[in-house]
Amino acid sequence: MNASVDPTPSAPSLMDRFSVDNFQRSVLKTPDGSDRLLLHSCCAPCAAEIMDALVASRIKTTIYFYNPNIHPRDEYEIRKQENIRYAEKLGMDFIDADYDAKNWFDRTQGQEWEPERGARCTSCFDMRFERTADHAKEHGFSLISSTLAISRWKNMDQINGCGERAAARYPGMQYWTFNWRKQGGAQRMIEISKREEFYQQEYCGCVYSLRDTNQWREQNGRDRIRRKVKFYGREVLDAESGTGD
C-alpha cells in the first residue's frame, strides 16, 4: 500500500518569506511625519533595498552621494555611476556632491592605523553626515538618513550616533535611525544587487581599508583585491581582456 501524501504545502522558510518576490512591504512612517527625506548613500548595493522601501512608502527621497573617502578616484566613479543608474530607474533625484578627498585626508590625519569600526570610521561618518545635514538645511529637508547601516560589516550604533550628532547641529532636524537590516533587508540587498548586476566592491572604500583588506588576504593565502572586475550575478571579468576567467 502506498503511503499517503500530505497535500498541505509546507510553510515558506524565512528566507523565502523575506525574498524580493514574496515580501509584503509595510508602509513606513517617518519619525517626524515628513514625506521628504535626504538619504546619504554610500553605494548602489547598500542603497537599492532602502530606495525600494522608500518608493513603496511614497516617501519623496533625494539621494545625496558624498563619499570623498572612496579611493582611488576611478573606484569612486564606478560606485557613483552604479548608484545613479538605479536612481534613474526609480525616478529618484540624485545629488552628486564634491569629491573633496583632501579634506577627508585632513579630517582623518593621525588615524591611519585605526581599525575598521574605530575612531577613523567615526571621523569619516561625521564628515559625510555633517555635509549631508548642511545640504538638508540649505534645501528645506527636516529629515536625513544613510544607507551605511544596512551593511552587516558596519556598527549600527556608531553610524546612528554620527548621524544624530550631525542632525543635532540644526534645530528641528532629525536623523532617521531605522534598522534597514530587519525583516530580511540585508538579504534583499544581495538579491537586488544580483538582479541589477551591480558592481561588487570588496573593501569599504578608503585607502586604509584597501591596504588592510589586502594585508589580511595575503596573510590568509588569498589573492589581493582586483578592482573593477566583479559584478553581482556575473562571472569575474579579466581586468585586461574584459573576458570571463
C-alpha positions in Angstrom: 0.0 0.0 0.0 1.4 3.4 -1.0 2.0 5.9 1.7 -0.4 8.8 1.6 0.9 12.2 0.5 0.2 15.2 2.7 -1.3 17.7 0.2 -0.7 20.6 2.6 2.2 22.8 1.3 5.0 23.3 3.7 5.3 26.7 5.3 7.8 29.0 3.5 11.1 29.5 5.1 12.1 32.9 6.5 14.4 33.4 3.5 11.6 32.7 1.1 9.2 34.9 3.0 11.6 37.9 3.1 12.7 37.5 -0.5 12.2 40.3 -3.1 9.4 38.3 -4.8 7.5 37.3 -1.7 8.0 40.1 0.9 4.9 42.2 1.7 6.2 45.6 2.5 4.5 47.6 5.2 4.1 51.4 4.7 7.0 53.2 6.5 6.2 56.3 8.6 9.0 58.8 9.1 9.7 59.7 12.7 8.9 63.4 12.2 5.9 62.9 9.9 7.7 64.4 7.0 7.1 63.0 3.5 10.6 64.1 2.3 14.0 62.5 3.1 17.6 63.4 2.2 19.3 60.0 2.1 23.1 59.8 2.2 24.1 56.9 0.0 27.4 55.1 0.1 26.9 52.7 -2.9 24.2 51.1 -5.0 24.3 47.6 -3.3 23.6 49.2 0.1 21.1 51.7 -1.2 18.8 49.8 -3.5 16.8 47.9 -0.9 16.3 51.1 1.1 15.4 53.0 -2.1 12.8 50.4 -3.0 11.3 50.6 0.5 11.0 54.3 0.4 9.4 54.3 -3.1 6.9 51.7 -1.9 6.0 54.0 1.1 5.8 57.1 -1.2 8.4 59.0 0.8 9.9 61.5 -1.6 13.6 60.8 -1.4 16.6 62.6 -2.7 19.9 60.6 -2.8 22.9 62.5 -1.6 26.2 60.9 -2.8 29.0 62.4 -0.7 31.9 59.9 -0.2 35.3 61.5 -0.5 36.7 58.6 1.4 36.5 56.3 -1.6 39.9 55.7 -3.1 41.1 55.8 -5.8 39.1 58.2 -8.0 38.1 55.6 -10.6 36.7 53.4 -7.8 34.7 56.4 -6.6 33.3 57.0 -10.1 32.2 53.4 -10.7 30.4 53.3 -7.4 28.7 56.6 -8.0 27.6 55.7 -11.6 26.0 52.4 -10.3 24.0 54.5 -7.8 23.0 57.0 -10.4 21.8 54.1 -12.7 19.4 52.8 -10.0 18.2 56.2 -9.0 17.3 56.9 -12.6 15.5 53.6 -12.8 13.3 54.6 -9.9 12.9 58.2 -10.9 14.7 59.4 -7.8 16.5 62.7 -7.5 20.3 62.3 -7.2 22.8 64.9 -5.8 26.4 64.4 -6.9 28.4 66.1 -4.1 32.0 67.1 -4.1 34.9 64.6 -4.2 37.0 66.6 -1.8 39.4 63.9 -0.9 42.0 66.3 0.5 39.5 67.4 3.2 38.9 63.7 4.1 42.6 63.0 4.5 42.9 66.2 6.6 40.0 65.0 8.8 41.4 61.6 9.4 45.1 62.6 9.8 46.7 60.7 12.6 44.1 57.9 12.4 45.8 56.0 9.5 46.2 52.8 11.6 42.9 52.8 13.4 41.0 49.5 12.8 37.7 49.2 10.9 34.8 50.5 13.1 37.3 52.5 15.1 37.9 56.3 15.5 38.8 56.8 11.9 35.4 55.5 10.8 33.7 57.8 13.3 35.6 60.8 11.8 34.6 59.6 8.3 30.9 59.2 9.1 30.9 62.6 11.0 32.3 64.4 7.9 29.9 62.8 5.5 26.8 63.3 7.6 27.7 66.8 8.5 27.8 67.7 4.8 24.5 65.8 4.4 22.9 67.9 7.2 24.3 71.1 5.7 22.7 70.3 2.3 19.4 69.4 4.1 19.3 72.7 5.9 20.0 74.6 2.7 17.3 72.8 0.8 14.5 72.5 3.3 14.8 68.9 4.5 14.0 68.2 8.1 14.9 64.5 8.0 18.1 62.8 6.9 19.3 59.2 7.0 22.0 56.9 5.4 22.3 53.6 3.6 25.5 52.7 5.5 23.8 50.9 8.4 22.3 48.2 6.3 25.6 46.5 5.9 26.4 43.8 8.4 30.1 44.9 8.3 29.2 48.2 9.9 28.5 49.1 13.5 24.9 50.4 13.5 25.2 52.3 16.8 28.3 54.0 15.6 26.6 55.2 12.4 23.4 56.3 14.2 25.4 58.2 16.7 27.3 60.1 14.0 24.0 60.8 12.1 22.3 62.1 15.2 25.2 64.4 16.1 25.2 65.8 12.6 21.4 66.5 12.6 21.5 68.0 16.1 23.6 70.9 14.7 20.3 72.3 13.2 17.2 72.8 15.3 14.2 70.8 14.0 16.4 68.4 12.0 16.3 64.6 12.8 18.4 61.6 11.7 16.2 58.6 11.0 17.8 55.6 12.8 15.5 53.0 11.1 17.0 49.4 11.2 17.1 48.7 7.4 18.6 45.2 8.1 15.5 43.8 9.8 12.8 41.7 8.1 15.2 40.4 5.5 16.5 43.8 4.4 20.1 42.6 4.2 19.0 39.5 2.3 17.1 41.6 -0.3 20.1 43.9 -0.6 22.0 41.0 -2.1 19.1 39.8 -4.2 18.6 43.2 -5.8 22.3 43.6 -6.4 22.4 40.3 -8.3 19.3 41.2 -10.3 20.7 44.6 -11.2 24.3 43.2 -11.6 25.7 46.0 -9.5 29.4 46.5 -9.2 30.7 44.4 -6.3 33.3 46.3 -4.2 35.5 44.2 -2.0 36.6 46.8 0.5 34.8 49.6 2.4 36.3 52.4 0.3 39.2 54.2 1.8 42.8 53.7 1.0 43.4 52.3 4.5 40.6 49.8 4.1 42.1 48.7 0.8 45.5 48.3 2.5 44.2 46.4 5.5 42.0 44.1 3.4 44.9 43.2 1.1 47.1 42.6 4.1 44.5 40.2 5.6 44.1 38.4 2.3 47.9 37.9 1.9 48.2 36.6 5.5 45.4 34.1 4.8 46.6 32.9 1.5 44.1 34.7 -0.7 44.6 36.8 -3.8 44.8 40.6 -3.5 41.7 42.6 -4.5 41.2 43.1 -8.2 39.2 46.3 -8.6 36.5 46.9 -11.2 36.2 43.3 -12.3 33.5 41.8 -10.0 29.7 42.4 -10.6 27.0 40.6 -8.7 25.4 37.8 -10.8 28.2 37.8 -13.4 31.4 35.9 -13.9 34.6 37.7 -12.8 36.0 39.7 -15.7 39.6 39.6 -16.6 40.9 43.1 -15.8 42.8 43.4 -19.1 40.9 41.4 -21.7 37.4 42.0 -20.3 36.6 38.3 -20.7 35.5 35.8 -18.0 38.1 34.0 -16.1 
